[in-house]
Amino acid sequence: MNVLVVGGGGREHALALQLAQSRDDIHLLATPGNPGMTSVAECAGDVASGGVPAIVAFAWEREVDLMVVGPEAYLAMGLAGEARERGIAVFGPGRDGARLESSKVFAKNFMAKYGVPTGRFETFDDARRARLYLADSAREFPVVIKADGLAAGKGVIIAKTRDEAISAVETMMEKRIFGSAGDSIVIEEFLRGPELSVMALVCDGEFMLLPAARDHKRAFDGDEGPNTGGMGAYSPVPSVAPSLFDEIREKIFRPVMNGLASEGINYRGCLYAGLILTEDGPKVLEFNCRFGDPETQAVLPLLEGDFAGLLVSIATGEMDPDLVKVKDMFAVCVVAASKGYPGQYETGFEIHGLDSSGMVILKTDDPAVKNAISRDERIYTFHAGTFMKDGKFYTSGGRVVGVTGVALSMGRARELAYAGIKSIDFAGMRYRKDIAMSAALS
C-alpha cells in the first residue's frame, strides 16, 4: 500500500509514525516531510510547493493508494477534491467541508443554523459598522475578534477593552495584516472556562471520537504570554467524565453531522473541535478540518491497531472503527521552541541530543526512565521545525521538536516527556515546565 502524507510538521510526523507502525505492507511517502520522518517515510522533497496540481500529479505517478492531508491550507485550496477526481482515496474533506475552518463567518453561521452551542456573535465586512457595534455603551468586554479566513493560527485577538477591540478591527480590516483573511471578521463574546480539544474521524455522517486532549496555547508557564500554535498537550483529560464526553458527542458533533448532510457535504477526514467548558456546558470556540497540532502528538500514540486501514476505510466511504483501539494509557507532549516564538525568532542553530534518526538520546541517571522503552512505556520525538545538513540537525521553525511520553499514569508520562525534553539543547531553546502539571496532580 502506497500512502502519501502531505505536510512536514510535528502533526505529520506523528501521523507518519502511526501509519508506519500500523501494518507491514505500507510504503510511506511524505511531501515535504522532515528529517525526523526519514526513518519511516520516503521524503519526496517539496512537491507541495508546486500547489495542488503538483501534489495530485505526484500522487498519481507514484500510484498512491491513500493520501493523508495534514495542513489546512491545502484542504482549503481543494486538494482532496482534485485528488478524488483522479481516483485517489483521500483522508481529508473537500473544499466545501474545509470551510468550517477556512471561513470563521461560515462556521459561526453554520453553528447557529444547526444548533451547535457556541458564543454569541456578529459578523462584519465593513470596518465602520464594526466600530459602531463596539462603540455601543452596553457592549461588554472582553470580546474576541477573529479574521474570517486562514491566518496561520494568528487571526484571533482577545480584546480586553473597547480601545483594544477597535484597534484590532483596524489592524485586521484596514491595515490588513492578515491580507484577504481580514476582509470579513467575527466579533463574539468571550467565553470562560477550561479549554478542551476533541477530534473526530468522520465518514459521510458517521463519526468516532478520539480521546480528548488539552492544549497549552500560551507561551509561558502559568498560561502567561501570547498565544502560540501550542506549547504542549496531554491526553486523555482526567477531568472529562464519560457523561461530559457523551454530551460533547450528542450536542456538538451530532448536530454538525446533521448539518453537513443537510448542506450536501460529504465529509471524510478529521474534524477538530476546540471547546470551552462553560457553566452552561461545552461550547465551540472553533472547528478545524484536520488533526490538531500538537494534540495529535499526544493522541495518536494512545492508539493501537490498523490505523492505516481505518483511514482507508474512511477515505473510501466505509468506515470500520473496530480497526483501532485506544490503549489504557496516558500521553504528555512538551514542545521545544525557538527564542522569541511566536514572534520573531532566529533559526539555523544546531540541535544537540538527537541520534542519527532524529530521536532523543536520554541524558538521565534514572534507570526507570532509561529502561522505559523496554516496557509498555515510550518516549517519542516528533520533528516540527528542523533541517539536516552534513548529518546534523538544525532549527528551522518556531516550534522545533515535540517530545511525548506515554505511560500508565499521567505523572509517569509527564516524567518521561520532560526527561526527553531536558536531553535536547539548542541556542535559545525554551519550553514550558508546567505541561500537564495539574492533570498529573489530580
QUIFEN-V560820 format. One record per backbone hydrogen bond with DSSP energy under -0.5 kcal/mol. NH is the residue of the N-H (numbers start at 0). CO is the residue of the C=O. If there is no record, write none. Layout:
BEGIN
nh-><NH,NH>
co-><CO,CO>
END
This chain:
BEGIN
nh-><2,2,3,4,4,5,5,6,6,12,13,14,15,16,17,18,19,20,21,21,22,26,27,28,29,30,32,36,37,37,38,39,40,41,42,43,43,44,46,48,49,50,53,54,55,56,57,58,59,60,61,62,63,64,65,66,67,68,68,69,69,70,74,75,76,77,78,81,82,83,84,85,85,86,87,90,91,91,92,97,98,98,99,100,101,102,103,106,107,108,109,110,111,112,113,114,114,115,116,116,118,121,123,129,130,131,132,133,134,135,135,138,141,142,143,144,145,146,147,147,148,153,156,158,158,159,164,165,166,167,168,169,170,171,172,173,173,174,176,178,180,181,182,184,185,186,187,187,188,189,190,193,195,196,197,199,200,201,201,202,203,205,207,209,212,213,215,216,218,219,222,223,223,227,230,232,233,234,235,237,239,240,243,244,245,246,247,248,249,250,251,252,253,255,256,257,258,259,260,261,262,263,264,265,266,267,268,270,271,271,272,273,273,274,274,275,276,277,277,280,282,283,284,285,286,287,295,296,297,297,298,299,301,302,303,305,306,309,310,311,312,313,314,315,316,317,322,323,324,326,326,328,329,330,331,332,333,334,335,336,336,337,340,342,347,350,351,351,354,357,360,361,362,363,366,368,369,370,371,373,374,377,379,381,382,383,384,386,388,391,393,394,395,396,399,399,400,401,402,403,403,404,405,406,412,413,414,415,416,417,418,419,420,421,422,423,424,428,429,436,439,440,441>
co-><0,26,65,2,28,3,67,4,30,8,9,10,11,12,13,14,15,16,17,18,18,0,25,2,41,4,6,33,33,34,35,36,36,27,40,29,41,31,44,45,46,47,49,50,51,52,53,54,55,56,57,59,58,1,1,88,3,66,90,5,67,5,70,71,72,74,73,77,78,79,80,81,82,83,82,66,89,267,288,93,94,95,96,97,97,98,147,102,103,104,105,106,107,108,109,110,111,110,114,250,283,186,184,125,126,127,128,129,130,131,132,135,158,158,187,156,185,154,180,183,180,150,144,142,156,157,160,161,162,163,164,165,166,167,168,168,169,169,170,175,177,178,179,123,145,121,143,185,119,141,188,276,274,212,272,270,207,199,268,205,266,202,200,198,196,233,231,214,225,223,219,219,220,216,215,332,213,330,211,235,236,238,240,240,241,242,243,244,245,246,247,247,248,251,252,253,254,255,256,257,258,260,259,263,264,265,201,199,269,287,197,271,285,195,272,282,193,275,280,277,275,116,273,273,99,271,291,293,293,294,294,295,298,299,324,322,304,305,306,307,308,309,310,311,313,312,319,320,303,301,324,326,406,234,404,232,402,230,400,334,429,397,337,339,394,392,349,424,358,354,352,359,418,361,364,365,365,366,368,370,371,405,403,401,380,399,399,393,391,388,386,348,384,384,335,397,335,381,333,379,401,331,377,329,408,409,410,411,412,413,414,415,416,417,419,420,351,425,336,433,435,436,437>
END
